[in-house]
Amino acid sequence: MARVLDVTDLHVRFDYPRPAVAGISLHVDAGEIVALVGESGSGKTMTARAAIGLLPENAVSTGSVKVDGIEVLDLDERGWTAVRGSRVAMVFQEPQTALNPVQTVGWQLRQALTRHGSLSRSEARRRAVELLELVEIPDPQTRVGYYPHQLSGGQKQRVVIALALAGDPALLLADEPTTALDVSVQRDILDLLVRLRDRTGAGILLITHNLGVVAEIADRVVVVQLGETIETADVHSLFAAPREPYTRQLLASVPRLHPGSVEEVDPQPTEVDAPVLEINAVTVRHPGRFGAAPHTALSEVTLDVAPGEVLGVVGESGSGKTTLGRAIGGLLPIAEGRIFIDGEDVSTLSGAALRAVRRRIAFVPQDPTASLNPRFTVAESIREPLDIGRIGDRSSRARRVAELLDAVQLPTSFATRLPHELSGGQRQRVALARALSANPELLIADEPTSALDVSVQARVLELFADLQSEFGFAALFISHDLAVVRQVADRVAVLKAGRLVETGWADELFDAPVTDYTRLLVDAVPVPDPDRVRAGRPVVPA
């Protein structure tokens, strides 16, 4: 079997004390899917970039990287022109940024095709349609003339894959190709990658921190830590009997939608206290652009959240999850219905009364890097809601910051650090501390762990549960990751196209969903057990 990627003792250094890559070795054969896993900073993406010549200019690389038999580490730009696209191509994580928003899909495909061969315009268009058919885009003859914004997230990712296949490469580098996608769309893309591997015979290096995805489609797994290869095995052996403690830690951190054994639990409690949040038949409409009709983002949604309860909200992109959270926080106007916080109708309040109610609500964002002021220290970020609300005096605010740093398990010395001096997990801890600073009664967490590695995600989820138990706040936990929601939520609400289709206790809903839509979401969740999900698929020896 031809070897399409052979990495031997790769080192990549910058002007930092620790190298980004400190001795990674791996290989990918034709027709094989190899998963490269590890936490952020482990060297996964830098290894892939070395294989396609996209390392930063200040990077110094040594060792050997052979692509389809060609040593590429020392190639100049002319040499890379002959290798990129025709021998190796990359599928990026975020299709929205990988595609040109002002050019049609067909134009972008024709550009890639004519770069790798002398095709006429009509031949390039015909081949572009064939590529869209290959990646299973519906009605490719029409959609070849679409702009990216006219496609769904999953369709955009299929176009990115089609662009990568334009030069018929021997090796595909797929860097977190499903992280930004809903669970059902993710399943479609994973199935597509397997079918493309079978049809084209290309080797695929899959870079991911989602071990459920690895179990779904990988033949072999390479585990890296701090820039070094620490374990390589076929996927079945690695999941069944990982050798290294770090690999065992990664596997243990994966949230599971259907745990293998569940302890006996008491019956679900009956709600007695008045709800913290009541949503009665709420409808939200977004104004149409350029004369278009308004878009109904939420339609007659009715929900409630009891004191101390965590309500998980799940559904695909466009289902209205984020719109619901923003409407509750008063960030979007509602067209119909009522929202009550502690019995007060927020739509009838204004001025000081409205500000007082809003202080009972706090948000935990998806991306703490974007939400934290880069010029504020950790202490200033945590203290900001207290300063804005004029809560307490200077010394009491300082004490509150110290208490919250301890609560989110960060040293007090971190108070003077800036956001760029923190890891992703540490920034999310700061975001949690800031959200809790004014003692909110309701916390709205919108995809708070989706950008985190699996082990960091596990620690943040444990922290969330501990804080919720300690402070007793109610929470709306919005996520497309059903396994995460099952881990933290008491009840779950399922949204589809702006409508509430199902609610129930988390264990009951995920084990026995009532609606076909919920059943579809549950069935699409990647299972971190290759023996369960891929009976009969051939295993490539390590």
CORFEN-V736969 format. One record per backbone hydrogen bond with DSSP energy under -1.0 kcal/mol. NH is the residue of the N-H (numbers start at 1). CO is the residue of the C=O. Records with the same first field share a line. If there is no record, write none. Layout:
BEGIN
NH=CO ; CO
END
This chain:
BEGIN
4=28
5=28
6=66
7=26
8=64
10=24
11=62
12=21
13=60
16=14
20=12
21=12
22=227
23=10
24=10
26=7
28=5
30=2
32=29
34=204
35=220
36=206
37=222
42=39
47=43
48=44
49=45
50=46
51=47
54=49
59=56
60=13
62=11
64=8
66=6
67=70
68=4
70=67
72=65
75=72
80=76
81=77
84=80
85=88
86=84
87=83
88=83
89=171
91=173
98=94
99=95
103=100
105=146
106=144
108=104
109=105
110=106
111=107
112=108
113=109
114=110
115=111
119=117
124=120
125=121
126=122
127=123
128=124
129=125
130=126
131=127
132=128
133=129
134=130
135=131
136=133
137=132
142=139
143=139
144=140
145=142
146=143
150=147
151=148
156=152
157=153
158=154
159=155
160=156
161=157
162=158
163=159
164=160
165=161
168=165
171=87
172=203
173=89
174=205
175=91
176=207
181=178
186=182
187=183
188=184
189=185
190=186
191=187
192=188
193=189
194=190
195=191
196=192
197=193
198=194
199=195
200=196
201=197
203=170
204=32
205=172
206=34
207=174
208=36
214=210
215=211
216=212
217=213
218=214
219=33
220=33
221=233
222=35
223=231
224=37
225=228
227=42
228=225
230=223
231=223
233=221
235=219
238=234
239=235
240=236
241=237
248=244
249=245
250=246
251=247
252=248
253=249
254=251
276=305
277=305
278=340
279=303
280=338
282=301
283=336
284=298
286=295
292=289
295=286
297=284
298=284
299=498
301=282
303=279
305=277
309=306
311=475
312=491
313=477
314=493
319=316
324=320
325=321
326=322
327=323
328=324
329=325
330=327
331=326
335=283
336=283
338=280
340=278
341=344
342=276
344=341
346=339
348=345
353=350
355=351
356=352
357=353
358=354
359=355
360=357
361=358
362=442
364=444
371=367
372=368
376=373
378=417
379=415
381=377
382=378
383=379
384=380
387=383
388=384
389=385
391=386
397=393
398=394
399=395
400=396
401=397
402=398
403=399
404=400
405=401
406=402
407=403
408=404
409=406
410=405
414=411
415=412
417=414
421=418
422=419
427=423
428=424
429=425
430=426
431=427
432=428
433=429
434=430
435=431
436=432
439=436
441=360
442=360
443=474
444=362
445=476
446=364
447=478
452=449
457=453
458=454
459=455
460=456
461=457
462=458
463=459
464=460
465=461
466=462
467=463
468=464
469=465
470=466
471=467
472=468
474=441
475=309
476=443
477=311
478=445
479=313
485=481
486=482
487=483
488=484
489=485
490=310
491=310
492=504
493=312
494=502
495=314
496=499
498=319
499=496
501=494
502=494
504=492
506=490
509=505
510=506
511=507
512=508
519=515
520=516
521=517
522=518
523=519
524=520
525=522
529=527
533=529
534=530
537=534
END
